[in-house]
Amino acid sequence: MPRKSQFSFLRSRKLIVNLLSAVIFMPSMAQLYIPPVMEGDSANFRKDIMTRTYVVPKKILWTSGSQNVIAPQHLLEMNTGQADIFSGNMCQMVSREGKTASIILDFGHELHGGLKIVISSCSPAKTPVFRIRFGESVSETCSQLNTKTSLVETGSQAVMDLKNNTATNDHAIRDMELTCPYYGQIEIGSSGYRFVRLDLLTPDVVVNLKEVNAVFRYRDIPYLGTFKCSDNRLNEIWQTGAYTVHLNMQEYIWDGIKRDRLIWLGDMHPETSTISTVFGNDESFYSSMDLATKQYPLPQWLNGMSAYSLWYLIIQHDWYVQNGNLAFIQKHKDYILGLIDQIDQHIHSDGTEDLSSSRFLDWPSSPNTKGVESGYRALIVWSLKDAKYLANLLGDSSRASKCDAAIARLNTKIMPPNNLKQAAALMAIAGTMSPEEACKNCISVGGAQGFSTFYGFYMLEALAMAGRYQEAMDIISKYWGGMLDLGATTFWEDFNLEWTKNCGRIDDFVPEGKDDIHGDFGAYCYPGFRHSFCHGWASGPTAWMSHHILGVEVLEPGCKKVRITPHLGNLQWAEGTYPTPSGEVIHIKHVKQPDGQIKTTIKAPKGVKIVK
């Protein structure tokens, strides 16, 4: 089957063009041709591995009025990207009599990149100044720096109610003033956004605005893995999780494209799980792991956090099982074995440990210190089990025995999860609590209540271990689907169903009397508009559905042996593809028969043994 790129809910490049209004694709790995006059300077060149495309807006969401913004519909038309000397078929922005011409554009989907502005004539002839605000929500495009704003629509005017400090320019400059050329073009910005607001700050001028296009920057790679079932909501969630991670696969694997544009090892496991499921054996994994260990050599903890070094071992194990790249494990041999020694020396004979005075699972779990302590200890056990596997793979039986001994010491002091779902999930995975007990007494209590976008992945895994597949699907639909119900096209850094009781959508003005889902919520490092609406750690359901609904379990490294065990629950059918390290895919289809039995059809590449 031809391998084609997909974005969000799409399966072919033809449909991508329809969605993004005719973008131009460039091979990401094409040869870099250096002009002959500069060949002697070739060592000073570094090729951009990312692809850049221009995307026209999907919708004019708001203007300051027909007297100030004339014919804005022309901005929705695909054009040449070239300035012209004439002024026909263009949007006119008119700033007169003290009135500011303003417009909000909706690009339809969250994107990563900047903005290209093309201007023809200005009257009088001058270089106009625009204020540009990128936003992951409509409210964010209307916020003031260091000020949270609750936005309501009153007639044709955007009215802002100034509140607390949350709109920032940290990590990515998203609010700026720009002097633009006339009879010219200019590009600016690097952020995650869906909406853009332009305010013409120059007084007494008419600007013939020919184009305002998004500069979309992404990896041009095929979506090898696919998923489709009889529940369209689950299909949309799978695709949204895949697209969320795709946007964060920049030069390296980032946490978020607006904020947290960094390699955070502890947060990366859901992302690498999704990458394996959707994109296969992608280069971004290797470059990210190499750079992370270079940035934090032993005895430092990765990202300065002991828990994140534990996740490093889990990530290395899972990636190896999927892709079978022994050479990469050997490349990291000294780091892996040294990290085992470092962890071991902090675990004492009485079962206590002092890896770090700071315990961290995820932000929402932080107030439950007893639960975090329990979950953190389970995370150590899980990581050491994977470390033992890696040590044996590297031929170091003494390090493998060291892992076993450390686990035995830790398991003499098992602590209860203290009603914390994050902790119970880790304990189920680590084997320090039965999945049935973890789900019955903690994870299943209240359904999606207490879930988080990051650790929800592990709660779903625990539910699967306990055989509660339909319950997990219901929670995916309610919790991750709750973001889609509010206009999300990517999944968020955090989400709480309690926030939705009286809130507006992110893709429109917040009605008077409603809460602003972006500006009014969030905590810790993500209050209000600082909250990231495209965070790769929220993609867990994508990997989960491929592994548990399609039922893919890799039994031998590099997908040499794969078990297929479907779990359809109430679904009537499910089908999809699953990547192997060669780039070829396993084709899977499950159909529930009238008697309740499931008929499975599988087509696997040569060299992949399928068992049921």
C-alpha positions in Angstrom: 0.0 0.0 0.0 1.5 3.4 -0.9 2.7 5.3 2.2 1.2 8.8 2.3 1.4 11.6 4.8 -1.7 12.4 6.9 -2.5 15.3 9.1 -5.2 15.2 11.8 -8.1 13.3 10.3 -6.7 12.8 6.8 -5.2 9.8 5.0 -3.7 11.3 1.8 -1.6 14.2 0.6 -4.5 15.1 -1.8 -6.7 15.7 1.2 -4.0 17.5 3.1 -3.9 20.0 0.2 -7.6 20.5 0.5 -7.3 21.0 4.3 -4.3 23.4 4.2 -5.2 25.1 1.0 -2.6 23.8 -1.4 0.7 23.5 0.6 4.0 22.8 -1.2 6.0 19.7 0.0 9.8 19.5 -0.1 11.8 16.3 0.6 13.2 16.6 4.1 16.3 14.6 3.3 17.1 16.2 -0.1 20.7 17.0 -0.9 22.0 20.4 0.1 23.4 22.2 -2.9 25.8 25.0 -2.0 26.5 27.8 -4.5 30.0 27.3 -6.0 31.2 30.6 -4.8 30.5 29.4 -1.2 31.8 25.8 -1.5 34.8 26.7 0.7 32.4 27.6 3.5 30.4 24.4 3.4 31.4 23.6 7.0 29.4 26.6 8.1 26.2 25.2 6.6 23.6 23.2 8.5 20.7 21.9 6.5 17.2 22.5 7.9 15.7 19.0 8.2 12.2 20.5 8.5 9.8 21.3 5.7 8.2 24.8 5.3 4.9 25.3 3.6 2.6 28.3 3.2 -1.0 27.9 4.4 -3.8 30.3 3.8 -6.4 31.0 6.6 -9.6 28.9 6.7 -11.8 31.6 8.1 -12.0 35.3 8.9 -13.1 35.0 12.5 -13.5 38.7 13.4 -12.7 42.2 12.1 -13.0 45.6 13.8 -15.6 46.6 11.3 -16.3 47.0 7.6 -15.1 50.6 7.5 -11.7 49.5 8.8 -11.2 46.1 7.1 -12.5 46.0 3.6 -12.8 42.8 1.5 -11.0 40.5 4.0 -12.3 37.4 2.1 -9.4 37.9 -0.3 -7.0 36.6 2.4 -8.7 33.2 2.2 -7.6 32.8 -1.4 -4.4 30.9 -2.4 -2.1 33.4 -4.1 1.4 33.8 -5.5 3.3 35.0 -2.5 4.6 37.9 -4.7 3.8 41.6 -4.1 2.1 43.5 -6.9 2.0 47.1 -7.9 -1.7 47.1 -8.4 -4.2 47.0 -5.5 -7.1 44.9 -6.9 -8.5 41.8 -5.2 -6.8 42.6 -1.9 -7.9 43.2 1.7 -7.7 46.9 2.6 -6.9 47.8 6.2 -7.8 51.4 6.9 -6.6 53.3 10.0 -8.3 56.7 10.2 -9.8 59.0 12.7 -8.1 57.2 15.6 -9.7 53.8 14.7 -7.5 50.7 14.6 -8.0 48.2 11.8 -7.9 44.7 13.3 -8.5 41.2 12.1 -8.4 37.7 13.6 -7.6 34.8 11.3 -8.4 31.1 11.9 -6.0 28.6 10.2 -8.3 25.7 11.1 -5.8 23.5 12.8 -3.0 24.1 15.3 0.3 24.7 13.4 3.9 25.3 14.3 5.8 28.1 12.6 5.4 31.8 11.8 3.6 34.2 9.5 4.3 35.6 6.0 2.8 39.0 5.2 2.6 40.3 1.6 1.8 44.0 1.1 1.3 45.9 -2.2 0.8 49.6 -2.0 0.2 51.8 1.0 -1.4 55.2 0.9 0.4 57.4 1.8 3.5 55.5 0.9 5.0 54.4 4.2 6.1 51.2 6.0 3.2 50.2 8.2 3.6 48.8 11.7 1.4 45.9 12.8 0.9 44.3 16.1 0.8 40.5 15.7 -0.5 38.1 18.2 -0.4 34.3 17.8 -2.8 32.3 19.9 -3.8 28.7 20.5 -7.2 30.0 21.3 -9.2 33.0 20.2 -8.8 34.5 23.7 -5.1 34.3 23.6 -4.9 36.3 20.4 -6.7 39.1 22.2 -4.7 38.9 25.5 -2.3 41.5 26.7 1.2 40.5 27.7 1.4 39.7 31.5 -2.4 40.1 31.6 -5.0 37.4 31.5 -8.1 38.5 29.6 -11.6 37.1 29.6 -12.9 37.7 26.1 -16.6 38.3 25.3 -18.2 39.3 22.0 -20.4 42.4 22.3 -21.9 43.4 18.9 -18.9 43.7 16.5 -16.3 44.6 19.2 -14.0 42.3 21.1 -14.3 43.4 24.7 -11.5 42.4 27.2 -11.9 42.1 30.9 -8.4 42.4 32.4 -7.5 40.0 35.2 -4.3 38.3 36.4 -0.9 37.8 34.8 -0.7 34.8 32.5 -0.1 35.9 28.9 3.6 35.7 28.3 6.3 35.7 25.6 8.5 33.1 27.3 9.7 30.1 25.2 8.1 31.6 22.0 7.5 35.2 21.1 3.8 35.3 20.3 3.0 39.0 20.8 5.1 41.5 18.9 5.2 44.7 16.8 6.5 44.5 13.2 7.4 47.1 10.7 6.4 45.8 7.3 7.5 46.7 3.8 5.1 47.9 1.1 5.6 46.4 -2.3 7.3 43.6 -0.4 6.9 40.6 1.9 8.2 39.7 5.3 8.2 36.6 7.5 8.2 36.5 11.3 7.5 34.3 14.3 8.1 30.8 15.6 5.4 29.4 17.9 2.5 27.0 18.2 -0.8 28.6 17.2 -4.1 28.3 15.3 -5.2 31.9 15.4 -3.5 35.2 14.5 -4.7 38.7 15.3 -3.3 41.7 13.3 -3.8 45.3 14.5 -2.6 48.1 12.2 -0.8 50.5 14.5 0.2 53.1 12.0 -2.3 56.0 12.0 -3.9 57.5 8.9 -2.9 54.9 6.3 -4.6 52.5 3.9 -2.7 49.2 3.5 -3.4 46.9 0.6 -2.8 43.6 2.3 -2.4 40.9 -0.4 -1.7 37.8 1.7 -1.3 36.7 5.3 -0.1 33.0 5.3 1.0 30.7 8.0 4.5 29.4 7.6 4.0 25.8 8.6 7.2 24.1 9.8 7.1 20.3 10.2 8.7 16.9 9.4 7.6 15.7 6.0 7.3 12.1 7.0 4.6 9.5 6.2 2.0 8.3 8.7 2.8 4.6 8.4 0.5 3.6 11.3 -3.2 4.0 10.8 -6.3 3.3 12.9 -10.0 3.3 12.1 -13.0 1.7 13.9 -16.8 1.8 14.0 -16.6 4.7 16.6 -15.7 7.9 14.7 -15.0 9.7 18.0 -12.2 7.2 18.8 -10.9 7.7 15.2 -10.7 11.4 15.7 -8.9 11.0 19.0 -6.4 8.6 17.5 -5.6 11.0 14.6 -5.4 14.0 17.0 -2.9 12.3 19.2 -0.8 11.4 16.2 -0.9 15.0 14.9 -0.1 16.4 18.3 3.2 14.4 18.4 3.9 15.1 14.7 3.9 18.9 15.5 6.3 18.3 18.4 8.8 16.3 16.2 10.9 19.4 15.4 14.7 19.1 15.1 14.3 17.2 18.3 11.3 15.8 20.1 9.8 18.7 22.1 7.2 18.8 24.9 5.2 21.6 23.4 5.4 23.9 20.3 4.4 27.1 22.2 5.8 26.4 25.6 8.3 23.7 26.8 10.1 23.7 23.4 12.7 21.4 25.1 13.7 17.8 25.3 12.1 16.6 28.6 13.0 12.9 29.0 10.4 12.2 31.6 7.6 13.5 29.5 8.8 11.8 26.3 7.6 8.2 26.8 4.0 8.8 25.5 5.5 10.6 22.5 8.0 7.9 21.7 5.3 5.3 22.1 3.1 7.2 19.6 6.0 7.7 17.2 6.6 4.0 17.2 2.9 3.4 16.5 2.5 6.0 13.8 5.8 7.0 12.3 7.9 4.0 13.0 11.7 4.0 13.3 12.1 7.8 13.1 15.4 9.6 13.3 14.1 12.2 15.8 14.3 9.6 18.6 18.0 9.0 18.1 19.0 12.6 17.8 16.9 13.5 20.9 18.3 10.7 23.1 21.9 11.5 22.0 21.5 15.2 22.8 19.8 14.7 26.1 22.6 12.5 27.4 25.2 14.9 26.1 23.4 17.8 27.9 23.2 15.9 31.2 26.2 13.5 31.5 26.4 11.3 34.5 26.3 11.7 37.4 23.7 14.4 36.6 20.1 13.3 36.4 18.5 14.0 33.1 16.8 17.4 33.1 18.1 17.6 36.7 15.3 15.2 37.8 15.9 11.7 39.0 12.5 10.5 37.8 13.5 11.6 34.3 16.6 9.4 34.3 14.3 6.5 35.3 12.1 7.2 32.2 15.2 7.2 30.0 15.7 3.5 30.8 12.0 2.7 30.1 12.2 4.6 26.8 15.3 2.9 25.7 13.8 -0.5 26.5 10.6 0.1 24.7 12.2 1.6 21.6 14.6 -1.4 21.3 11.8 -3.9 21.6 9.9 -2.2 18.8 12.8 -1.4 16.5 15.6 -3.8 17.5 18.4 -1.3 17.0 21.1 -3.0 19.0 23.8 -0.7 17.7 22.1 2.3 19.4 21.9 0.5 22.7 25.6 -0.3 22.4 26.3 3.3 21.7 24.6 4.2 25.0 26.2 1.3 26.8 28.4 3.3 29.2 25.5 5.7 30.0 23.0 2.8 30.6 25.3 0.8 32.8 26.6 3.9 34.7 23.0 4.9 35.4 22.2 1.5 36.8 25.1 1.9 39.2 24.0 5.4 40.1 20.5 4.3 40.9 21.6 1.2 42.9 23.8 3.2 45.2 20.9 5.3 46.3 18.7 2.3 47.3 19.5 1.1 50.9 19.3 -2.3 52.5 16.1 -1.4 54.5 14.2 -0.6 51.3 14.5 3.1 51.6 16.1 5.2 48.9 17.5 8.7 48.4 17.6 9.2 44.7 16.3 12.7 45.1 14.6 14.9 47.7 12.2 16.0 45.0 9.6 13.6 43.9 7.7 14.2 40.6 5.2 12.2 38.6 3.1 14.9 36.9 1.8 18.3 38.0 -1.8 17.4 38.9 -0.6 14.6 41.3 1.8 17.0 43.2 -0.5 17.8 46.1 -0.8 14.1 47.1 2.7 13.7 48.5 2.1 10.3 49.9 0.7 9.0 46.6 3.5 10.6 44.7 6.0 8.8 47.0 4.3 5.5 46.3 4.2 6.1 42.6 7.8 7.2 42.4 9.0 4.0 44.1 7.0 2.0 41.6 8.6 4.0 38.8 12.0 3.0 40.1 11.0 -0.7 40.1 9.6 -0.5 36.5 12.8 1.3 35.3 15.0 -1.3 36.9 13.1 -4.2 35.4 13.7 -2.6 32.0 17.3 -1.8 33.0 17.9 -5.5 33.7 16.7 -6.4 30.2 19.1 -3.8 28.7 22.0 -5.1 30.9 21.5 -8.6 29.8 21.2 -7.4 26.2 24.6 -5.7 26.7 26.1 -8.9 28.1 26.5 -7.5 31.6 25.0 -10.2 34.0 26.4 -8.5 37.1 24.5 -5.3 36.3 21.4 -7.4 35.6 21.8 -9.0 39.1 22.3 -5.6 40.6 18.9 -4.6 39.2 17.2 -7.7 40.7 18.8 -7.0 44.1 17.7 -3.4 44.1 14.1 -4.3 43.2 14.0 -6.8 46.0 15.1 -4.2 48.5 12.5 -1.7 47.2 9.8 -4.3 47.4 10.3 -4.8 51.1 8.7 -1.4 51.6 5.7 -1.1 49.3 3.5 1.9 50.1 -0.2 2.2 49.2 -1.2 4.7 46.4 -3.2 6.9 48.8 -6.1 7.1 46.3 -3.8 8.6 43.6 -4.6 7.2 40.2 -1.1 8.0 38.9 0.5 6.0 41.6 -1.9 3.0 41.3 -1.2 2.9 37.6 2.5 2.8 38.0 2.2 0.1 40.7 0.1 -2.1 38.4 2.7 -1.7 35.6 5.6 -2.3 38.0 4.0 -5.4 39.5 3.8 -4.0 43.1 0.0 -4.1 43.0 -2.3 -6.3 41.0 -4.0 -4.4 38.1 -7.4 -5.7 39.3 -6.8 -4.1 42.8 -5.4 -0.9 41.3 -8.4 -0.4 39.1 -11.1 -1.5 41.5 -9.9 0.6 44.4 -8.5 3.6 42.6 -8.3 4.0 38.8 -11.9 3.1 38.0 -13.3 5.1 40.9 -15.1 8.1 39.4 -14.3 7.1 35.8 -12.3 10.0 34.1 -12.2 12.0 37.3 -8.6 12.4 38.4 -7.2 11.5 35.0 -4.4 13.7 33.5 -3.3 14.1 29.9 0.2 12.6 30.7 -0.4 9.9 33.3 -3.7 9.0 31.8 -1.8 6.8 29.4 -0.6 4.7 32.3 -4.0 4.6 33.8 -5.3 3.2 30.5 -2.5 0.7 30.5 -3.5 -0.5 33.9 -7.1 -0.8 32.8 -6.0 -3.0 29.9 -3.9 -5.1 32.2 -7.1 -5.7 34.3 -9.1 -6.6 31.2 -11.2 -3.4 31.4 -10.9 -2.5 27.7 -14.4 -1.0 27.2 -14.1 1.0 30.3 -10.8 2.4 29.0 -12.4 3.3 25.7 -15.3 5.1 27.4 -12.8 7.2 29.4 -10.8 8.0 26.3 -14.0 9.1 24.6 -15.1 11.3 27.5 -11.8 12.7 28.7 -9.7 13.2 25.5 -12.9 13.7 23.5 -13.8 16.5 25.9 -11.0 18.6 24.5 -12.3 18.0 21.0 -15.7 19.1 22.1 -14.2 22.5 22.9 -12.6 23.0 19.5 -9.2 21.3 20.1 -7.2 20.1 17.1 -4.3 18.9 19.3 -4.3 17.6 22.9 -3.4 19.8 25.8 -0.8 20.0 28.6 -3.5 19.4 31.2 -7.3 19.0 31.2 -9.9 18.6 33.8 -13.5 17.7 33.0 -14.6 20.0 35.9 -13.4 23.0 33.8 -16.0 22.3 31.1 -19.1 22.9 33.2 -19.6 26.5 32.2 -17.0 27.3 29.6 -16.8 28.5 26.0 -14.9 26.9 23.1 -11.4 27.8 22.1 -12.3 28.7 18.5 -14.7 31.5 19.2 -15.2 34.4 21.6 -16.3 33.4 25.1 -20.0 34.2 25.6 -20.7 36.6 28.5 -21.2 34.7 31.7 -19.1 31.7 30.5 -15.7 30.7 31.7 -12.7 30.9 29.4 -11.3 27.4 29.1 -7.9 28.8 28.3 -7.6 31.9 30.3 -9.4 30.9 33.5 -7.8 27.5 34.3 -4.5 25.8 34.8 -2.0 25.7 37.6 1.6 25.2 38.6 3.7 26.1 35.5 0.7 26.5 33.2 -1.8 29.0 34.5 -4.1 30.7 32.0 -2.7 31.4 28.6 0.6 30.0 29.5 -1.2 26.6 29.3 0.1 24.7 26.2 -2.6 23.4 23.9 -0.3 21.1 22.0 1.7 18.9 24.3 3.1 15.6 23.1 2.7 13.8 26.4 -1.1 13.9 25.9 -1.0 11.5 22.9 -1.2 8.2 24.9 -4.6 7.1 23.5 -3.1 6.8 20.0 -0.5 4.3 21.1 -3.0 2.6 23.4 -5.7 2.0 20.7 -3.1 0.5 18.3 -1.8 -1.8 20.9 -5.0 -2.8 22.6 -7.9 -2.4 20.1 -5.9 -3.6 17.1 -4.1 -5.8 19.7 -0.5 -5.4 18.6 2.1 -6.8 21.0 5.7 -7.1 19.9 7.2 -10.3 21.2 10.6 -10.3 19.7 12.8 -7.1 19.1 12.4 -5.4 15.8 8.9 -6.8 15.3 10.3 -10.2 14.2 7.5 -11.9 16.2 4.2 -10.1 16.9 1.0 -11.3 18.6 -2.3 -9.9 17.4 -5.1 -10.0 20.0 -8.1 -7.7 19.4 -10.2 -6.2 22.1 -13.2 -4.6 20.4 -15.5 -4.1 23.4 -18.6 -2.6 22.0 -17.0 -1.9 18.6 -18.2 -3.7 15.5 -14.9 -3.5 13.7 -11.5 -2.0 13.7 -8.7 -1.9 11.2 -5.4 -0.3 10.6 -1.7 -0.6 10.0 1.3 -0.9 12.3 4.9 0.1 11.4 7.8 -2.3 11.5 11.5 -1.1 11.6 11.9 -1.7 7.8 9.3 0.9 7.0 6.8 -1.8 5.9 3.6 -2.2 7.8 1.4 -4.9 9.2 -2.2 -4.7 7.9 -4.8 -5.7 10.4 -8.6 -5.9 10.2 -11.0 -7.2 12.9 -14.8 -7.7 12.2 -17.3 -8.8 14.8 -19.5 -11.6 13.4 -23.2 -12.0 14.2 -22.4 -14.7 16.8 -20.0 -12.3 18.6 -16.9 -14.0 17.3 -14.2 -11.8 15.7 -12.9 -12.5 12.3 -9.3 -11.3 11.9 -7.4 -10.7 8.6 -3.7 -9.9 8.8 -1.1 -9.2 6.1 2.4 -9.0 7.4 5.7 -8.1 5.7 8.3 -10.8 5.1 10.3 -11.5 8.2 7.5 -10.7 10.6 5.9 -13.8 12.3 2.4 -13.3 13.5 0.9 -15.3 16.3 -2.6 -15.1 17.8 
